[in-house]
Amino acid sequence: MKAAELRGKNPAELKTELDSLLRAQFSLRMQNATQQLTNNSEIQKVRRDIARVRTLMAEKATT
């Protein structure tokens, strides 16, 4: 997910996106714990997306 895509969203949409990313992260962590996860790089991608969303939410909150 690109930051440019996220900048066009309003705070409510960003919150929804963050919730879905957190659920995805939890799911990936559980798959990793049960050794069902085949692509470990997915965890890192989701973590970075969560950081992007949180950064943009902070930017919009101060503006």
DAHURA-V414904 format. One record per backbone hydrogen bond with DSSP energy under -1.0 kcal/mol. NH is the residue of the N-H (numbers start at 1). CO is the residue of the C=O. E is the energy in kcal/mol with one decimal. If there is no record, write none. Layout:
NH,CO,E / NH,CO,E
This chain:
6,2,-1.3 / 7,3,-2.0 / 9,6,-1.7 / 14,10,-2.1 / 15,11,-2.1 / 16,12,-2.0 / 17,13,-2.4 / 18,14,-2.6 / 19,15,-2.3 / 20,16,-2.1 / 21,17,-2.2 / 22,18,-2.5 / 23,19,-2.0 / 24,20,-2.1 / 25,21,-2.5 / 26,22,-2.2 / 27,23,-2.4 / 28,24,-2.6 / 29,25,-2.4 / 30,26,-2.3 / 31,27,-2.4 / 32,28,-2.3 / 33,29,-2.2 / 34,30,-1.9 / 36,31,-3.2 / 37,31,-1.1 / 42,39,-1.4 / 43,40,-1.0 / 45,41,-2.0 / 46,42,-2.3 / 47,43,-2.2 / 48,44,-2.2 / 49,45,-2.1 / 50,46,-2.4 / 51,47,-2.1 / 52,48,-2.3 / 53,49,-2.4 / 54,50,-2.6 / 55,51,-2.3 / 56,52,-2.3 / 57,53,-2.4 / 58,54,-2.0 / 59,55,-2.3 / 60,56,-2.5 / 61,57,-1.6 / 62,58,-1.5
